[in-house]
Each structure stands twice: as C-alpha cells, then as structure tokens.
Amino acid sequence: MAALRPSRRKTTGTRKKRIFHRRKVCRFCADKSLEINYKDSKTLRYFITERGKIIPRRISGTCAKHQRSLTQEIKRARTIALLPFVGSMDSG
C-alpha cells in the first residue's frame, strides 16, 4: 500500500486566489476582412518575437487553421527578406 504524501499547501487560513483567464479569440476569425499575406509584413511582425521566432498559438490566440497559414506566410516573407530570420543580436 502506498504511503500518503503530506499536503504541500500551508493551512494558515489564507486561500489561493482564483485567476480568471480571458479566452483568446483568433483575430482572423473575428474579423473576416483581415487576410494573411506574406506581403503584409506589418501584420506579420505582430506574430514574431524581437528575436525573430514565431509566437505559438497558445500565446497569440490564433486558431489552428490560421496559425498554419500564418506560419507559412511568415516563412515566405523571410525568404524574400521582408522579415528577419534572426532578430538583432545586441548584447548590452
């Protein structure tokens, strides 16, 4: 029989506050007029970090369908030098 593990939470009477996270909505599903295009580097820059990495959907809030096309268009924009492969490497 397995030994019971003691609780790690202190029982001082303070309860942990519940944090409510607002559900992220895909920008492209919400506004049908927005298009994902490799030529629109201004829109695509919102979805890459300052280091040049593509932001994951759990952070950006885009749906799976639009994240796939967004990734493809970012990669296209990188190959024709509209977006950087690597951001600035300033150390200081």
N, C-alpha and C positions, 0 to 999 in steps of 0.2 A: 504494500500500500504506500502511495506517495505521501511524503510529509507535506503538510500545509505550509505555504510560504507566508510570512507576516506581511501585512499591508505596508506599502511604502509611503502612503499618504499620512500626514500628521493629522491627528484628531484633536486639534486645538479649538475647533468650533468654527473656523473660517472655511467657507465653501468656495470652491473654484468657480469663477465667473464664467458663464456660458458666452462664447463668442459667436455672433451671428455673421456668417459669411454670405454676402450677396452673390447670387448666381450670376456668373458672367454670361453675357449674351454675345453671340457672333455678330460682328459689325456688318459683315457681308450678307447675312441672313436678314438682319433687321432693316437694312437699307438696300433695297434691290438695285438702286441706281449706281452703287459702288461696284466697280469692276476691278478684278485683279489683273494687272497688266505689267509686264516687265519694263515698259517704257515709263511708267509712273513711279519713279524712284522715291518721290516724296512720300507716297503712301507706304511703299515697301520698307522705308527706313524705320517706320514705327515698329516693325516686326523683327528688327535685328538689334543686337546689343551694340554698344560702342566698340566692342572688340570684334564685331562682325559676325557673331553667332546668331543663328535663327532662334527666336524665342519660342519655347514649346507652347502647345495649346492650353495646357493647364494654367499657364500664366497669362497668355494673351487673351484667352477666352473664345477663340475661334472654334468652329465645329470641325470635325474630321475632314469633311469634304473640302472645305475652304482652306484648311491647313495644308492639305496635299497640294492644291493648286498654288497656294501662296509660296510653299517651299520650291516648287518647280519654277515659278516666275522669279523668285529671288536668285536661284541658281542661274537662270538665263541672264538676268541683269548683271550678275557677277562676271559672266564670261565675256560680255561686251563692255565691261568696265564702267557700268553705271553705278554699281555698288561695290564696296570693297570685300575682298576675301578675308582680309585681316584688318582690324582697326588700327588706330595709331598706337605704336609701341613706346609711348613716352614713359620713362621710368623716373618719375620725380615729382 
